[in-house]
Amino acid sequence: MNLTEFNQSDRCEHFSCPERSLSPAVYILLYVCSAAVVLLTVCGNLLVIISVLHFKQLHTPTNLLVLSLALSDFLIGTLVMLPVLIWTIESCWIFGRAFCITFCMIASFIVGLSIYNVALIALDRYLALSKPFLYANKISKWTMCIVVYSNWCVCLAYSIIFYYFNVNLMDFEFCPGECVIFFNDVWSAIDLVFSFIFPLSVIIILYTRVFVIAKKHVTAIRELNNHTRPKTQKITSHSMKSERKAAKVLGILVSVFLMCLLPYFIYTLLSDIIEIQTKTIHKLLIVGYLNSTINPFIYALFYPWFRRCIKLIITLRIFQTDSALINILS
């Protein structure tokens, strides 16, 4: 379900641009806070993008998915968050009909892309933990590049087709002061399955499996530690610990993702039971987009390599000769 979708039962008569009742100080503070959130989102994800692209040690299949997620979050920060924040502060859509359609399609594409990136990361961790030898032999950087490229193409094609059939071939009603597109029941059901039910089911099921496998690895590591181990067993133990840590970070990433996005989806699913409030929709949209702001902080908190990368980027050491070969994983 698109993050700009409203139920068919809501009509233009429910929307208007109220007089602004905020004091100038509060008004300015809201814009300053909004600018800070957008800046944090853009800069945080830009650091992730630069890190993965620049340092050779980070050119792994898994990190290509991290790169794709960071890029989609970066686009949310640059293209989506600011119009929504202005819309919320002004209590009115001030950008007109043409930009409304463009904004809805862009938001649908990027948010859907972000959701499927998280689903692919969950699938990647599941395969790495459940079939480590098959994963090491079959999943190369080029394979993952194809997967990432296909994900972007599918999400973009879906968004274009969805809005083509709903805007060009159907009666589009623009509500002055609001950015509202009404979808028929068939397309709403299709969008609900593609953008919400399917990817979130994949994420929850796969992470449940990852959690179970990680628990088994903990038991295996404990048993290995209780015996004198040859070198191969030590390597296996280290590999298990590494994969388990990656699974832990995935768990945090997925948990934050669900906490940010589920309130909006649940609220819109209940639209036939409760009356949809525009202000509530705006607030839940912002909470959903804040997931893109939080993700880089998760990397910084749990990945020492990312903290080292930030230091190297901020101090401009990445412009030195052979800086891409600096060992950041030790």
NUTIDREN-85779 format. One record per atom (N, C-alpha, C): x, y, z; residue in three letters. Coordinates in steps of 0.2 Angstrom, whole numbers, plus 5000, padded with zeros to 4 digits. Example, Ala and Ser with C-alpha at 12.3 -4.5 7.8 and 13.67 -1.06 7.14 Angstrom:
# NUTIDREN-85779
506649725039ALA;506249785039ALA;506649845039ALA;506449895035SER;506849955036SER;506450005039SER;
This chain:
# NUTIDREN-85779
500449945000MET;500050005000MET;500450065000MET;500350114995ASN;500750174995ASN;500650215001ASN;501250255003LEU;501250295008LEU;500850365007LEU;500550365001THR;500250424999THR;499450404998THR;499250354999GLU;498650324997GLU;498150345003GLU;497550365001PHE;496950375005PHE;496350335003PHE;495950315007ASN;495350275006ASN;494850305001ASN;494550264997GLN;494050294993GLN;493450334996GLN;493350315002SER;492750355006SER;492950425008SER;493650445008ASP;493850505009ASP;493750555003ASP;493450605004ARG;493350654998ARG;493550724999ARG;493550764994CYS;493850824995CYS;493550875000CYS;492850865001GLU;492550905006GLU;492850895013GLU;493250845014HIS;493550835021HIS;494150875021HIS;494450895016PHE;495050925016PHE;495051005015PHE;495451045018SER;495451115017SER;496151135020SER;496251195019CYS;496951225022CYS;496751275027CYS;496751245034PRO;496551295039PRO;497051345040PRO;496851395044GLU;497251455045GLU;497851435050GLU;498451455049ARG;498951435053ARG;498951465060ARG;498851425065SER;498851445072SER;499451445076SER;500051425073LEU;500651425077LEU;500951495077LEU;501351505083SER;501651565084SER;502251565079SER;502551625077PRO;503151625073PRO;503751585076PRO;503851585082ALA;504451545085ALA;504351475084ALA;503751445085VAL;503551375085VAL;503651355077VAL;503351405073TYR;503451385066TYR;504151385063TYR;504551425065ILE;505251425063ILE;505651365066ILE;505451345073LEU;505751285076LEU;505551225072LEU;504951215070LEU;504751165066LEU;505151155059LEU;505251215056TYR;505651205050TYR;506351195051TYR;506651215057VAL;507351205058VAL;507451125060VAL;506951105064CYS;506951025065CYS;506850985059CYS;506451005055SER;506350975049SER;506950975044SER;507251025044ALA;507851035040ALA;508450985043ALA;508450985050ALA;508950945053ALA;508850875052ALA;508150845052VAL;508050775051VAL;508250765043VAL;508050805039VAL;508250795032VAL;508950785031VAL;509350835034LEU;510050835033LEU;510350775036LEU;510150755042LEU;510350685045LEU;510250625041LEU;509650625038THR;509450565033THR;509950565027THR;510050625024VAL;510450635018VAL;511150615020VAL;511450655025CYS;512150645026CYS;512350575029CYS;511850545033GLY;512050485036GLY;512050425031GLY;511550425026ASN;511550375021ASN;512050385016ASN;512250455015LEU;512850465010LEU;513450435013LEU;513550445019LEU;514150415022LEU;514150335021LEU;513650305022VAL;513550235020VAL;513750215013VAL;513450255009ILE;513550245001ILE;514350255000ILE;514650305002ILE;515350325001ILE;515750265004ILE;515550245010SER;515950195013SER;515950125009SER;515450105007VAL;515350045003VAL;515650044996VAL;515550104993LEU;515850114986LEU;516650124986LEU;516850154991HIS;517550174991HIS;518050114994HIS;517850084999PHE;518350035002PHE;518249964999PHE;518849944997LYS;518849874993LYS;518549824998LYS;518749825004GLN;518549775009GLN;517749765010GLN;517449815008LEU;516749815009LEU;516349795003LEU;516749774997HIS;516449754991HIS;516249684992HIS;515649674996THR;515449604997THR;514749594994THR;514449534993PRO;513749534991PRO;513249564996PRO;513349555002THR;512949575007THR;512949655007THR;513549685007ASN;513549755007ASN;513249785001ASN;513249754995LEU;512849784990LEU;512149794991LEU;511849744995LEU;511149754997LEU;511149815002LEU;511649825007VAL;511649875011VAL;511749945007VAL;512149945002LEU;512150004998LEU;511550014995LEU;511149964992SER;510549984989SER;510050014994SER;510049985000LEU;509550015005LEU;509750085007LEU;510450095008ALA;510650165009ALA;510450215004ALA;510550194997LEU;510350234992LEU;509550244992LEU;509150194993SER;508450214993SER;508250254999SER;508650245005ASP;508550295011ASP;508750365009ASP;509350365005PHE;509550435003PHE;509050474999PHE;508750434994LEU;508250464990LEU;507650484994LEU;507450444999ILE;506850465003ILE;507050535006ILE;507650545009GLY;507850605012GLY;507850665007GLY;508050655001THR;508150704996THR;507550724993THR;507150674991LEU;506550684987LEU;505850684990LEU;505850644996VAL;505150634999VAL;505050665006VAL;505550665010MET;505450685017MET;505250765017MET;505550805013LEU;505450875014LEU;504750895012LEU;504550875006PRO;503850895004PRO;503350875010PRO;503450815012VAL;502950785018VAL;502950825024VAL;503550845026LEU;503650885032LEU;503350955031LEU;503450985025ILE;503151055023ILE;502451045023ILE;502150995020TRP;501450975020TRP;501150975027TRP;501550945032THR;501250935038THR;501251005042THR;501851035041ILE;501851105045ILE;501351155043ILE;501251155036GLU;500851205033GLU;500051185034GLU;499951115035SER;499351085035SER;498951095029SER;499351095023CYS;499051115017CYS;499651085011CYS;499351055006TRP;499851045000TRP;499851104996TRP;500451134996ILE;500551194992ILE;500951184985ILE;501051124983PHE;501451114977PHE;501051104971PHE;500451104971GLY;500051094965GLY;499851024963GLY;499451014958ARG;499250954955ARG;499750904952ARG;500150944947ALA;500650904944ALA;501150874948ALA;501450914953PHE;501950884957PHE;501650834962PHE;501050844964CYS;500650794968CYS;500750724965CYS;500550714958ILE;500550654955ILE;501350624954ILE;501750674953THR;502450654953THR;502750624959THR;502550664964PHE;502750654971PHE;502450584973PHE;501850574972CYS;501550504974CYS;501950444971CYS;502050454964MET;502350404961MET;503150394963MET;503450444964ILE;504150444967ILE;504150404974ILE;503650434978ALA;503650404985ALA;503450334985ALA;503050314981SER;502850244980SER;503450194978SER;503750224973PHE;504350184970PHE;504950174976PHE;505050234979ILE;505650234983ILE;505550194990ILE;504950204993VAL;504750164999VAL;504650094997VAL;504350074992GLY;504250004990GLY;504949974989GLY;505450014986LEU;506149984985LEU;506449974992LEU;506350024996SER;506650015003SER;506349955006SER;505749945006ILE;505449885009ILE;505749815006ILE;505849814999TYR;506049754996TYR;506849744997TYR;507149804998ASN;507849795000ASN;507949765007ASN;507549785012VAL;507549745018VAL;507349675018VAL;506849655013ALA;506749585012ALA;507249545009ALA;507649575004LEU;508249545001LEU;508849535006LEU;508849585011ILE;509449575016ILE;509249515021ILE;508549515022ALA;508349455026ALA;508549385023ALA;508349385016LEU;508449325012LEU;509249315012LEU;509649365011ASP;510349355011ASP;510649325017ASP;510449355023ARG;510649325029ARG;510349255030ARG;509749235028TYR;509549175029TYR;509949125025TYR;510049135019LEU;510449095015LEU;511149085017LEU;511449145020ALA;512149135023ALA;512249095029ALA;511649095033LEU;511649055039LEU;511448985038LEU;510948975033SER;510648905033SER;511048865028SER;511348895022LYS;511748855017LYS;512448895016LYS;512848895021PRO;513448935020PRO;513948915014PRO;513948855013PHE;514448835008PHE;514148845001PHE;513448835000LEU;513148854994LEU;513148924993LEU;513048964998TYR;513049044998TYR;513749064995TYR;514249034998ALA;514949054997ALA;515149044989ALA;514848984987ASN;515048964980ASN;514548994975ASN;513949014976LYS;513449034971LYS;513349114971LYS;513349144977ILE;513249214978ILE;513849254977ILE;513949274971SER;514549324970SER;514349394970SER;514749444969LYS;514649514969LYS;514249524962LYS;514349494957TRP;514049504951TRP;513349474951TRP;513249414954THR;512549394955THR;512149444959THR;512449464965MET;512049514969MET;511949584965MET;512349604961CYS;512249664957CYS;511649654952CYS;511549594949ILE;510949574945ILE;510349574950ILE;510349554956VAL;509849544960VAL;509549624962VAL;510049664964VAL;509949734966VAL;509649764960VAL;509949764954TYR;509749794948TYR;509049774946TYR;508849714947SER;508149684945SER;507649714950SER;507849714956ASN;507449744962ASN;507249814960ASN;507749854958TRP;507549924956TRP;507149924950TRP;507249884945CYS;506849884939CYS;506149864940CYS;506049814944VAL;505349784946VAL;504949834950VAL;505249864955CYS;504949914959CYS;504749984955CYS;505250004950LEU;505050064946LEU;504550044941LEU;504549984938ALA;504049964933ALA;503349964936ALA;503349934942TYR;502649924946TYR;502349994947TYR;502850034950SER;502550104952SER;502250144945SER;502650134940ILE;502450174934ILE;501750144931ILE;501750074931ILE;501150044929ILE;500550054933ILE;500650054940PHE;500150064945PHE;499850134944PHE;500250184943TYR;500050254943TYR;499750274936TYR;500050234931TYR;499750244924TYR;499050224924TYR;498850164926PHE;498150144926PHE;497750184931PHE;497950214936ASN;497550244941ASN;497550324940ASN;497950354936VAL;497950424935VAL;497750434928VAL;498050404923ASN;497850414916ASN;497250384913ASN;497050324916LEU;496550294913LEU;495850294918LEU;495950324923MET;495450334928MET;495350404930MET;494750424932ASP;494650494934ASP;495050514940ASP;495450554939PHE;495850584944PHE;495550644947PHE;495450644954GLU;495150704957GLU;495650734962GLU;495850794960PHE;496350834964PHE;495950874969PHE;496150864976CYS;495850904981CYS;496350964982CYS;496051024981PRO;496451084983PRO;496651084990PRO;497351094991GLY;497551094998GLY;497751025000GLY;497650974996GLU;497850904998GLU;498150864992GLU;498550814993CYS;498850774988CYS;498550704989CYS;497950694986VAL;497550634987VAL;497350604980VAL;497550534980ILE;497350504974ILE;496950444976ILE;496350434973PHE;495850384975PHE;495950324970PHE;496050264973PHE;496150204969PHE;495550154970PHE;495350124964ASN;494750074965ASN;494950014969ASN;494449974971ASP;494549914975ASP;495049864972ASP;495049854966VAL;495549804963VAL;496249824964VAL;496449884962TRP;497049904962TRP;497349914969TRP;496849934974SER;497049944981SER;497249874983SER;496849824981ALA;497049754984ALA;497749734981ALA;497849744975ILE;498449724971ILE;499049764975ILE;498949824976ASP;499449864980ASP;499649844987ASP;499049824990LEU;499149794997LEU;499549734997LEU;499449694993VAL;499849624992VAL;500549644990VAL;500649684985PHE;501349694983PHE;501749734987PHE;501449784990SER;501849834994SER;501849825001SER;501449775004PHE;501349765011PHE;501349695013PHE;500849655011ILE;500849595014ILE;501349545012ILE;501549545005PHE;502049495003PHE;502749515006PHE;503049575005PRO;503749585007PRO;503749585015PRO;503249605019LEU;503249605026LEU;503249535028LEU;502849485025SER;502849415027SER;503449385025SER;503849405020VAL;504449375018VAL;504949395024VAL;504949455026ILE;505449485031ILE;505349445038ILE;504649445040ILE;504549415046ILE;504749335046ILE;504549305041ILE;504649225041ILE;505349215040ILE;505749255036LEU;506449235035LEU;506849255042LEU;506649315045TYR;507049335051TYR;506849285056TYR;506249255057THR;506149205062THR;506549145061THR;506649125054ARG;507149065053ARG;507849085054ARG;508049145053VAL;508749175054VAL;508849165062VAL;508349185066PHE;508449185073PHE;508549115076PHE;508149065073VAL;508148995075VAL;508848965073VAL;509048985067ILE;509748955065ILE;510348985069ILE;510249055071ALA;510749085075ALA;510849055082ALA;510249035084LYS;510249005091LYS;510548935091LYS;510448905085LYS;510848835084LYS;511548845084LYS;511748905080HIS;512448915080HIS;512848935087HIS;512448965091VAL;512648985097VAL;512848915101VAL;512348875101THR;512548805104THR;513148775101THR;513148775094ALA;513748745091ALA;514448775093ALA;514448845094ILE;515048875096ILE;515248855103ILE;514748855107ARG;514848835114ARG;515148765115ARG;514848725111GLU;515148655111GLU;515848655108GLU;516048695103LEU;516648695100LEU;517148725105LEU;516948775109ASN;517348805114ASN;517548765120ASN;517148705121ASN;517248665126ASN;517748605125ASN;518048605119HIS;518548555117HIS;519148585114HIS;519648555114THR;520248575110THR;520148575103THR;520148625099ARG;519948625092ARG;520548635088ARG;520548595082PRO;521048615077PRO;520948675073PRO;521348695069LYS;521248765066LYS;520648765062LYS;520448715058THR;519848725054THR;519248735059THR;519148705065GLN;518648715069GLN;518648785072GLN;519248815073LYS;519248885075LYS;519048935070LYS;519148915063ILE;518948955058ILE;518148955057ILE;517948895058THR;517148885058THR;516848925064THR;517148915070SER;516848955075SER;516849035074SER;517449055071HIS;517449125070HIS;516949145064HIS;516849105059SER;516349115054SER;515649115057SER;515449075061MET;514849065065MET;514649135069MET;515149155072LYS;515149215076LYS;514949275072LYS;515349275066SER;515249335062SER;514549335059SER;514349275057GLU;513649275054GLU;513149285059GLU;513249265065ARG;512749275071ARG;512749355072ARG;513249385072LYS;513249455073LYS;512849495068LYS;512949475061ALA;512649495056ALA;511849485056ALA;511749425059ALA;510949415060ALA;510749455066ALA;511149475071LYS;510849515076LYS;510749585073LYS;511249615069VAL;511149675067VAL;510449675062VAL;510449625058LEU;509849615054LEU;509149625058LEU;509149585064GLY;508649585068GLY;508449655071GLY;508949695073ILE;508849765075ILE;508549805069ILE;508849795063LEU;508649835057LEU;507949825056LEU;507749755056VAL;507049735054VAL;506549765060VAL;506749755066SER;506349775071SER;506149855071SER;506649895070VAL;506549965069VAL;506149975063VAL;506249945057PHE;505849945051PHE;505149935052PHE;505049885056LEU;504349865057LEU;503949915062LEU;504349935067MET;504049985072MET;503950055068MET;504350075063CYS;504150135060CYS;503650125055CYS;503550075051LEU;503050065045LEU;502450035047LEU;502449985052LEU;501849955054LEU;501250005056LEU;501350055060PRO;500850095062PRO;500450125056PRO;500850145051TYR;500450175045TYR;500050125042TYR;500350065040PHE;499950015037PHE;499349995041PHE;499449985047ILE;498849955051ILE;498350015051ILE;498550075052TYR;498050125052TYR;497650135046TYR;497950125040THR;497650125034THR;497150065032THR;497450005035LEU;497049945034LEU;496349955038LEU;496349995043LEU;495750005047LEU;495350055045LEU;495450085039SER;495050145036SER;494350125035SER;494150065034ASP;493450055034ASP;493050055040ASP;493450045046ILE;493150045053ILE;493250115056ILE;493750145055ILE;493850205059ILE;493950265053ILE;493750325056GLU;493850385051GLU;494550405050GLU;494750405044ILE;495450425043ILE;495550505044ILE;496050515048GLN;496150585050GLN;496850605046GLN;496750665042THR;497350685038THR;497950695042THR;497850735048LYS;498450745052LYS;498750685055LYS;498350635057THR;498650575059THR;499050535053THR;498750535047ILE;499150505042ILE;499850545041ILE;499850605041HIS;500450645041HIS;500950625046HIS;500750615052LYS;501250595057LYS;501450525056LYS;501050485054LEU;501250415053LEU;501750405047LEU;501650455042LEU;502050455036LEU;502750475039LEU;502750525043ILE;503450545045ILE;503750495049ILE;503450465054VAL;503750405057VAL;503950355053VAL;503650335047GLY;503850285043GLY;504450305039GLY;504550375037TYR;505150395034TYR;505750405039TYR;505550415045LEU;506150415050LEU;506550355050LEU;506250295048ASN;506650235047ASN;507350245043ASN;507250285038SER;507850305033SER;508350345037SER;508150385042THR;508550425046THR;508950375051THR;508550325054ILE;508850285059ILE;509350235057ILE;509250205051ASN;509650155048ASN;510450165049ASN;510650225047PRO;511450235047PRO;511650235054PRO;511250255059PHE;511450255066PHE;511450185069PHE;511050135066ILE;511150065068ILE;511850045065ILE;512050055059TYR;512650035057TYR;513250065061TYR;513150135063ALA;513750165067ALA;513750135074ALA;513150115076LEU;513150085083LEU;513450015084LEU;513349975078PHE;513449905079PHE;514049875074PHE;514249925069TYR;514749905065TYR;515449945066TYR;515949925069PRO;516549965070PRO;516849985063PRO;516749945058TRP;517049965052TRP;516750035049TRP;516050035051PHE;515750095048PHE;515950165052PHE;516150155059ARG;516450205062ARG;517050225060ARG;517450175058ARG;518150195055ARG;518050225048ARG;517650205044CYS;517450235038CYS;517250315039CYS;516850325044ILE;516650395045ILE;517250435047ILE;517650415051LYS;518250455053LYS;518650465047LYS;518750415042LEU;519250425037LEU;518850475032LEU;518250475031ILE;517850515026ILE;517850585029ILE;517750595035ILE;517750665038ILE;518450695038ILE;518950655039THR;519650685039THR;519950695032THR;519550675027LEU;519650675020LEU;520250635018LEU;520450575022ARG;520950535021ARG;520750485015ARG;520150485013ILE;519950445007ILE;520250475001ILE;520450535001PHE;520750564995PHE;521450544994PHE;521750514999GLN;522450494999GLN;522550434994GLN;523150424992THR;523350374987THR;523250304991THR;522850254987ASP;522750194990ASP;522350194996ASP;521950244997SER;521550245003SER;520950195003SER;520850174997ALA;520350114996ALA;520550054999ALA;521150045000LEU;521449975002LEU;521649975009LEU;521450035013ILE;521550035020ILE;521149975023ILE;521449945028ASN;521149895032ASN;520649915037ASN;520049915036ILE;519549945041ILE;519149885044ILE;519249825043LEU;518949775046LEU;519249745052LEU;519949755053SER;520249725059SER;520149765065SER;
